[in-house]
Amino acid sequence: MRNRRPAVPAAGINTEAIRALRDETIDWRFKGMPPNASGKTAGEFLAERPTLWEAGFTGPLLTLDDAAMEHNLRTMAAWCDEHGLRIAPHGKTTMAPRLFERQLEHGAWGITAANIGQLRVYRAFGVQRILLANELVDPQGLAWLSAELDADPDFSFCCYADSLRGVERMASALAAHGGTRPVDVLVEFGVPGGRTGARTVSQARAVAAAVAAEHRLRLVGVSGYEGEVAHDIEESSLSAIDDYLGEFRSLVVEFAGAGYFDGLDEVIVSAGGSAYFDQVAEALTLPWPEGLPVVPVLRSGGYLLHDDGFYRVRSPFGRRHRLAGAESPFRPAMRIWAQVVSQPEADLALLTMGRRDVSFDQGLPEPQVIRGADGETRELADGSCHVSGLADQHAFLRLAGAEVRVGDWIGFGLSHPCTVFDKWTLIPVVDGEQVTDLVRTYF
């Protein structure tokens, strides 16, 4: 279903398309959903006011905490406002239009995409401002984009360029299509050994000159990603990130001095993943040359869900508040429930979740609570058990004091939401045990 024009509010997404998700029928495609919900629409199921333990959900089951997400949305929005920043959260984290809507409702400037497939999902739901954090050099993708820009004058889009060859391919494909609107481009500044991005200042200069000389493209800013500079929170790593951001700023000022941004109402300067966005904020909000209309844009995506692993350790809020002995302002919003299916040894239980259900690239699931046959949910003592490994469909839970029985449910915290969400297509949102929403993903 596609409805490009109507019902796109100031928040920048097609609310009718979002509401229409409740008309989708629940069936065997959606793991974890109650068998007795099959044949009902999502809206009909939610109208029954289902609860987590009475509705008949099957395990494993990923759930999202509504209150934690709302708290995180408000916290990040307030922080960005306080620091004079915009945020275009990276949608690859969830690929969930309903969650994009919530982020936009809380002031997001736009939504970031990683590739043409994600871009097409966003446009199917009427997202009006998209930052593609990559080059787009595919002729078919550029033809589609050009047609999309011409069909919707309110659609705002920009992407990256980091090479002369990339600029040449973009210009050639756009010329072949014959569109009328130029494509806005950010010169991407990278680091040796990292992902994309011009490796040196001189390379970035050459790319900027090439974009500025091509009438089918419009140079509107500079982008980068500090997360490729370092992957830990040692002082030397944090210092290296500051050095990179200093070069990044100098490049923006140089391009402005060359006249590349003359006549623009906005110069987009974008960086900031979910691990070092505090340093990005400090760099991008220092004074700019007078008259340069810089719009500093973060692309952090993990803040909405936070986690019980990777971002708990690396998030600026996490590290700075731990050092001060305070609680992190972000709250983990993901929990997966899995059932004990076997206890073949006294200190080993096997549960109904595995690599097909949870992330394992940045840490294994963390056992937190147990729900036994009495229906009571209790916290697990620290160190009383841990996940030692995952098979495709099983988790190995090593017991060191925790008492579990076949049939018990264990609730786990998860690390790195980006590699959790891609395993789930329909996810219950809960307020306590009440199911308040169903989030549809599109990977």
C-alpha positions in Angstrom: 0.0 0.0 0.0 1.3 3.5 -1.0 -0.2 6.8 -0.1 2.4 9.5 -0.8 0.7 12.8 -0.4 -2.2 12.8 2.1 -2.0 12.9 5.9 1.6 14.0 6.2 1.6 16.2 9.3 4.4 18.5 10.6 6.0 15.5 12.2 6.9 14.4 8.7 5.4 10.9 8.2 2.1 9.6 6.7 0.0 8.9 9.8 -2.7 7.2 7.7 -0.1 4.6 6.6 1.0 4.1 10.2 -2.6 3.6 11.4 -3.3 1.1 8.5 -0.7 -1.2 10.0 -3.4 -2.2 12.6 -5.4 -3.6 9.7 -2.8 -6.3 9.0 -3.9 -9.8 9.9 -2.0 -11.7 12.5 -1.0 -15.2 11.4 1.8 -17.8 11.2 4.3 -15.2 9.8 4.8 -13.6 13.2 6.7 -15.7 15.7 5.7 -15.4 19.3 2.2 -14.2 18.6 -0.7 -16.2 20.2 -2.1 -18.9 18.0 -5.6 -17.9 19.0 -4.9 -14.4 17.6 -4.6 -15.8 14.0 -7.2 -14.3 11.7 -7.6 -11.2 13.8 -6.2 -7.9 12.7 -3.6 -6.2 15.0 -6.2 -3.6 15.9 -8.8 -6.3 16.8 -6.3 -8.1 18.9 -5.3 -4.9 20.8 -8.9 -4.0 21.3 -9.2 -7.1 23.5 -6.7 -5.5 25.9 -4.4 -8.5 25.9 -1.9 -9.1 28.7 1.5 -10.7 28.3 0.8 -13.8 30.3 -2.9 -14.4 29.6 -3.1 -13.8 25.9 -1.3 -17.0 24.9 2.0 -15.6 23.5 4.5 -18.3 22.7 8.2 -18.3 23.4 10.7 -16.9 22.7 9.1 -13.5 22.8 10.7 -10.1 22.4 8.9 -7.3 24.2 9.4 -3.5 24.3 8.8 -1.4 27.4 6.5 1.5 26.5 7.5 3.6 29.5 11.2 3.1 28.9 10.9 4.1 25.3 8.9 7.2 26.1 11.4 8.2 28.8 14.3 7.8 26.3 12.5 9.8 23.7 11.9 12.7 26.1 15.4 12.5 27.5 17.1 12.7 24.1 14.8 15.4 22.8 15.5 17.5 25.9 19.2 16.9 25.6 19.3 17.9 22.0 17.3 21.0 22.6 19.6 22.0 25.5 22.7 21.6 23.3 21.3 23.2 20.1 21.3 20.0 18.1 19.0 18.3 15.6 18.7 14.6 15.5 17.9 12.3 12.5 17.9 8.9 14.3 19.3 6.1 12.2 16.2 4.0 11.3 18.3 0.9 10.6 18.1 0.2 14.3 14.5 -0.7 14.2 13.1 -0.4 10.7 9.8 0.2 12.4 7.7 3.1 10.9 5.6 3.3 14.1 8.8 4.0 16.1 9.9 6.5 13.5 6.6 8.3 14.1 7.3 8.4 17.8 10.8 9.8 17.2 9.4 12.5 14.8 6.7 13.4 17.3 9.4 14.0 19.8 11.1 16.5 17.5 13.4 14.4 15.3 14.6 16.5 12.3 14.4 13.5 10.0 15.2 9.8 9.8 18.6 8.4 8.6 18.8 5.5 6.2 21.7 3.2 5.2 20.7 2.0 1.7 18.1 2.3 -1.1 16.0 -0.6 0.3 15.5 1.3 3.6 14.9 4.5 1.8 12.0 2.9 -0.1 10.5 1.6 3.1 10.7 5.1 4.6 9.0 6.7 1.5 6.3 4.0 1.5 5.3 5.5 4.9 5.7 9.1 3.8 8.9 10.1 5.7 9.5 13.6 4.4 13.1 14.3 5.4 15.7 11.5 4.9 19.4 11.5 5.3 21.0 8.6 3.4 24.3 7.9 5.3 25.9 6.4 2.3 26.7 7.1 -1.3 24.0 6.2 -3.9 25.6 5.2 -7.1 23.2 2.6 -8.4 21.5 3.9 -11.6 18.2 2.2 -10.9 18.2 3.6 -7.3 19.1 7.1 -8.6 16.3 7.0 -11.2 13.8 6.0 -8.5 15.1 8.8 -6.2 14.9 11.4 -9.0 11.3 10.4 -9.8 10.4 10.6 -6.1 11.9 14.0 -5.7 10.0 15.3 -8.7 6.8 13.8 -7.6 6.9 15.3 -4.1 8.3 18.9 -3.8 8.1 18.6 0.0 10.4 15.6 0.1 13.8 16.6 1.5 16.7 14.3 0.8 20.5 14.3 1.1 23.2 11.6 0.6 27.0 11.3 0.8 29.8 11.5 -1.7 33.4 10.4 -1.0 35.0 9.9 -4.4 35.2 11.5 -7.9 34.0 8.2 -9.4 31.0 8.3 -7.1 30.2 11.9 -8.1 30.6 11.0 -11.8 28.2 8.0 -11.5 25.6 10.0 -9.7 25.7 12.8 -12.2 25.6 10.4 -15.2 22.6 8.4 -13.8 20.6 11.6 -13.0 21.3 13.0 -16.4 20.0 9.8 -18.0 16.8 10.0 -16.0 16.2 13.6 -16.8 14.8 14.7 -13.4 14.3 18.3 -12.6 15.5 18.5 -8.9 19.2 18.3 -8.0 20.2 15.8 -5.4 21.6 17.3 -2.2 25.0 15.9 -1.2 27.2 15.9 1.8 31.0 15.3 1.4 31.8 12.4 3.7 35.0 12.6 5.6 36.3 9.3 6.8 39.4 7.8 8.4 42.0 5.3 7.2 40.9 1.7 7.8 37.3 2.8 8.4 34.2 2.5 6.3 33.3 4.9 3.6 34.5 8.6 3.5 37.3 10.5 1.9 40.5 9.4 3.6 42.4 12.7 3.5 41.5 16.4 3.5 42.8 16.8 -0.1 40.5 14.0 -1.3 37.6 15.6 0.4 38.5 18.9 -1.3 38.5 17.2 -4.7 35.1 15.6 -4.0 33.6 18.9 -2.9 34.9 20.7 -6.0 33.4 18.0 -8.2 30.0 18.2 -6.6 30.0 21.9 -6.7 30.7 21.8 -10.5 27.8 19.4 -11.3 24.4 21.1 -11.7 22.6 17.9 -11.1 24.0 17.8 -7.6 24.1 20.4 -4.8 26.7 20.5 -2.1 24.9 21.2 1.2 27.3 20.1 3.9 29.8 17.7 5.4 29.3 14.4 7.2 31.3 11.9 9.1 31.2 9.1 11.6 33.4 9.2 14.7 32.6 5.6 15.6 35.2 4.5 13.0 37.9 6.3 14.9 37.7 4.2 18.0 35.7 1.3 19.5 36.3 1.7 23.2 36.2 4.4 25.9 39.9 4.6 26.8 41.2 8.2 27.2 43.4 7.7 24.1 40.4 6.7 22.0 38.3 9.6 23.2 41.2 11.9 22.4 41.5 10.5 18.9 37.8 11.2 18.3 38.3 14.8 19.4 41.2 15.1 16.9 39.0 13.7 14.1 36.2 16.1 14.9 38.6 19.0 14.9 39.7 18.1 11.3 36.0 17.7 10.4 35.2 21.2 11.6 38.1 22.7 9.7 36.9 21.1 6.5 33.4 22.7 7.0 35.0 26.1 7.5 37.3 25.7 4.5 34.4 24.7 2.2 32.5 27.7 3.4 35.5 30.0 2.7 35.6 28.6 -0.8 32.1 29.7 -1.4 30.6 26.2 -1.7 27.7 27.0 0.7 26.9 30.5 -0.6 23.2 31.0 -0.9 22.2 28.0 1.2 19.6 28.5 4.0 21.1 25.5 5.9 24.5 23.9 5.9 24.1 20.4 7.2 26.9 19.2 9.4 26.3 15.6 10.6 28.0 13.0 12.7 27.2 11.2 15.9 26.4 7.5 16.5 25.1 6.3 19.8 28.5 5.9 21.6 30.2 9.3 21.4 27.5 11.8 20.6 28.5 14.0 23.6 31.9 14.7 21.9 30.2 15.3 18.6 27.8 17.8 20.3 30.7 19.7 21.8 32.5 19.9 18.4 29.5 20.8 16.3 28.1 23.5 18.6 31.3 25.5 19.0 31.0 28.9 17.2 31.0 28.8 13.4 32.0 31.7 11.1 29.5 34.5 11.2 26.7 34.1 8.7 27.3 30.4 8.2 23.9 28.7 8.8 25.1 25.4 10.2 22.5 22.9 11.2 24.3 20.2 13.4 22.6 16.9 13.0 23.2 13.8 15.1 22.3 10.4 13.7 22.2 8.4 16.9 19.7 5.5 16.7 20.3 3.3 19.8 19.0 5.8 22.3 15.3 4.9 21.8 15.9 1.3 23.1 19.2 1.6 24.9 20.3 -1.9 26.0 21.8 -4.1 28.8 25.2 -4.4 27.2 27.0 -2.5 24.5 25.3 0.9 24.9 25.0 0.6 28.7 28.8 0.7 28.7 29.5 3.0 25.8 26.7 5.5 25.8 27.9 9.0 27.0 25.1 9.1 29.5 26.1 5.7 30.7 29.8 6.3 31.2 29.5 9.8 32.6 26.8 9.0 35.1 28.6 5.8 36.2 31.7 7.9 36.9 29.5 10.3 39.0 27.8 7.4 40.8 24.4 8.2 39.3 21.9 6.2 37.3 22.0 6.5 33.5 19.2 8.8 32.1 18.5 6.2 29.4 16.5 3.0 30.3 16.8 -0.4 28.6 13.5 -1.0 26.7 14.1 -4.5 25.3 13.4 -7.8 27.1 13.1 -11.3 25.6 11.3 -14.1 27.4 12.4 -17.7 26.8 11.2 -20.9 28.5 13.3 -23.6 30.1 12.8 -26.6 27.9 15.4 -29.0 29.3 17.6 -29.4 32.4 19.8 -32.3 31.4 22.5 -31.5 34.0 22.3 -30.0 37.5 24.1 -26.8 36.5 22.7 -26.5 32.9 19.4 -25.5 31.6 18.4 -25.1 27.9 16.0 -22.4 26.9 13.9 -21.8 23.8 15.9 -18.9 22.3 19.0 -18.9 20.1 21.0 -17.0 17.5 17.8 -16.7 15.3 16.1 -14.7 18.1 18.6 -12.5 19.9 21.8 -10.5 19.4 25.2 -12.0 20.2 27.6 -9.8 18.3 28.1 -7.4 21.2 27.5 -9.6 24.2 25.2 -12.5 25.2 21.7 -12.1 26.7 21.7 -11.2 30.4 19.3 -13.2 32.7 17.4 -10.8 34.9 14.1 -12.2 36.1 12.3 -15.6 36.4 8.6 -16.4 36.3 7.7 -19.7 37.8 4.7 -22.0 37.9 3.1 -19.8 40.6 2.9 -16.9 38.2 5.1 -14.6 40.2 8.0 -12.8 38.6 11.2 -12.5 40.7 14.6 -10.9 40.1 17.5 -13.3 39.6 20.4 -12.7 42.0 23.6 -11.3 40.3 25.9 -14.1 39.3 23.3 -16.8 40.0 23.3 -17.9 36.3 24.6 -16.7 33.0 24.3 -17.6 29.3 27.4 -19.4 28.2 26.5 -19.9 24.6 23.8 -19.9 21.9 22.9 -22.5 19.3 20.5 -21.6 16.4 17.4 -22.2 18.6 18.7 -22.8 22.1 20.4 -20.9 24.9 22.8 -22.6 27.3 22.1 -21.2 30.8 24.7 -22.1 33.3 23.4 -22.2 36.9 25.4 -21.0 39.9 22.8 -20.8 42.6 19.6 -20.0 40.6 16.9 -22.7 40.9 15.0 -23.2 37.6 12.6 -25.9 36.5 11.4 -27.0 33.1 8.5 -24.7 32.1 9.8 -21.6 33.9 10.2 -18.4 31.9 13.4 -16.3 32.1 13.4 -12.7 31.1 16.7 -11.5 29.6 18.2 -8.1 28.9 19.8 -7.7 25.5 22.8 -5.9 24.0 22.9 -4.0 20.7 19.3 -3.4 19.4 20.4 -3.3 15.8 21.0 -7.0 15.7 17.9 -7.9 17.7 15.2 -6.2 15.7 16.1 -7.8 12.4 15.0 -11.1 13.8 11.4 -9.9 14.6 8.6 -8.8 12.4 5.9 -8.0 15.0 6.9 -7.0 18.5 4.5 -6.4 21.5 4.9 -3.1 23.4 4.0 -3.5 27.0 3.1 -1.3 29.9 3.7 -3.7 32.8 1.9 -6.8 31.6 -0.6 -4.9 29.5 0.1 -5.1 25.7 -0.5 -1.6 24.4 0.8 -1.8 20.8 2.3 -4.1 18.2 5.4 -2.8 16.3 5.8 -4.0 12.7 9.4 -4.0 11.3 10.5 -4.1 7.7 14.0 -5.5 7.1 
